C-alpha cells in the first residue's frame, strides 16, 4: 500500500499546486474520477474497486489508465 502524504492548501506536490491538482481531478468524468480516487487515494486494490463498483477488472484497469492519462494532460 502506498503511503499517503498530507499537504496543506497552497502547497505543491511535485511542483504542481494542490488546488490545480484538485481542480484537474474534479474535471475528470465521474467514471474515471471514482476509479482513480478509490485506487490511488483510498488504497483499494483493483479487485476491490471492481467488486465495489460491480464492473469487470478490465474496465477498472481501462478507466484507471484513461484517468491517469487525462490528468497528466491537464497538468502539463
NUKOLRO-673940 format. One line per field, with one value per residue (C-alpha): x, y, z; residue in three letters; chain; residue number from 1. Coordinates in Angstrom, 2 decimals, decimal comma. Layout:
% residues N
east	c(X | ...)
north	c(Y | ...)
up	c(Z | ...)
type	c(ALA | ...)
mol	c(A | ...)
seq	c(NUM | ...)
% end
This chain:
% residues 76
east	c(0,00 | 1,24 | 1,94 | -0,41 | 1,23 | -0,97 | -0,37 | -1,72 | -3,73 | -1,41 | 1,45 | 2,58 | 3,03 | 5,84 | 5,79 | 2,02 | -0,05 | -2,58 | -5,53 | -4,62 | -4,38 | -7,74 | -9,41 | -7,96 | -9,21 | -12,66 | -12,82 | -12,37 | -15,52 | -17,13 | -16,47 | -12,75 | -12,52 | -14,19 | -11,79 | -8,79 | -9,80 | -10,69 | -7,43 | -4,89 | -6,24 | -8,17 | -5,72 | -8,21 | -6,89 | -8,17 | -10,09 | -11,76 | -12,69 | -14,12 | -16,25 | -17,41 | -18,48 | -19,79 | -17,68 | -15,11 | -11,50 | -10,54 | -12,89 | -11,28 | -7,83 | -9,00 | -10,66 | -7,61 | -5,37 | -7,53 | -7,94 | -4,17 | -3,65 | -6,24 | -4,92 | -1,36 | -2,54 | -4,43 | -1,38 | 1,09)
north	c(0,00 | 3,48 | 5,98 | 8,97 | 12,35 | 15,12 | 18,62 | 21,95 | 24,16 | 26,21 | 23,70 | 21,80 | 18,16 | 17,53 | 21,20 | 21,23 | 23,44 | 21,30 | 23,46 | 22,90 | 19,17 | 19,10 | 21,06 | 18,74 | 15,66 | 17,24 | 17,87 | 14,18 | 12,32 | 10,73 | 7,16 | 7,86 | 10,03 | 7,42 | 4,63 | 6,93 | 8,12 | 4,65 | 3,11 | 5,92 | 7,87 | 5,30 | 2,48 | -0,16 | -2,88 | -3,13 | -6,25 | -4,40 | -1,47 | -3,94 | -5,56 | -2,26 | -0,80 | -4,05 | -3,76 | -6,13 | -5,71 | -4,97 | -1,98 | -0,79 | -1,01 | 0,81 | 3,62 | 4,00 | 4,23 | 6,91 | 8,82 | 8,99 | 9,94 | 12,75 | 14,01 | 14,13 | 16,06 | 18,58 | 19,17 | 19,81)
up	c(0,00 | -0,83 | 1,90 | 1,94 | 2,28 | 3,58 | 2,28 | 3,37 | 1,00 | -1,16 | -1,00 | -4,04 | -4,97 | -7,41 | -8,37 | -9,01 | -6,65 | -4,76 | -5,86 | -9,52 | -8,89 | -7,08 | -9,88 | -12,52 | -10,67 | -10,25 | -14,01 | -14,85 | -15,92 | -12,86 | -14,05 | -14,30 | -11,20 | -9,00 | -10,01 | -9,61 | -6,15 | -4,86 | -6,02 | -5,67 | -2,72 | -0,73 | -1,46 | -2,63 | -4,91 | -8,46 | -7,46 | -4,59 | -6,83 | -9,36 | -6,69 | -5,14 | -8,49 | -9,96 | -13,10 | -14,65 | -13,56 | -17,17 | -17,08 | -13,83 | -15,42 | -18,54 | -16,57 | -14,36 | -17,42 | -19,04 | -15,76 | -15,30 | -18,94 | -18,84 | -15,51 | -16,85 | -19,93 | -17,77 | -15,57 | -18,41)
type	c(UNK | UNK | UNK | UNK | UNK | UNK | UNK | UNK | UNK | UNK | UNK | UNK | UNK | UNK | UNK | UNK | UNK | UNK | UNK | UNK | UNK | UNK | UNK | UNK | UNK | UNK | UNK | UNK | UNK | UNK | UNK | UNK | UNK | UNK | UNK | UNK | UNK | UNK | UNK | UNK | UNK | UNK | UNK | UNK | UNK | UNK | UNK | UNK | UNK | UNK | UNK | UNK | UNK | UNK | UNK | UNK | UNK | UNK | UNK | UNK | UNK | UNK | UNK | UNK | UNK | UNK | UNK | UNK | UNK | UNK | UNK | UNK | UNK | UNK | UNK | UNK)
mol	c(A | A | A | A | A | A | A | A | A | A | A | A | A | A | A | A | A | A | A | A | A | A | A | A | A | A | A | A | A | A | A | A | A | A | A | A | A | A | A | A | A | A | A | A | A | A | A | A | A | A | A | A | A | A | A | A | A | A | A | A | A | A | A | A | A | A | A | A | A | A | A | A | A | A | A | A)
seq	c(1 | 2 | 3 | 4 | 5 | 6 | 7 | 8 | 9 | 10 | 11 | 12 | 13 | 14 | 15 | 16 | 17 | 18 | 19 | 20 | 21 | 22 | 23 | 24 | 25 | 26 | 27 | 28 | 29 | 30 | 31 | 32 | 33 | 34 | 35 | 36 | 37 | 38 | 39 | 40 | 41 | 42 | 43 | 44 | 45 | 46 | 47 | 48 | 49 | 50 | 51 | 52 | 53 | 54 | 55 | 56 | 57 | 58 | 59 | 60 | 61 | 62 | 63 | 64 | 65 | 66 | 67 | 68 | 69 | 70 | 71 | 72 | 73 | 74 | 75 | 76)
% end
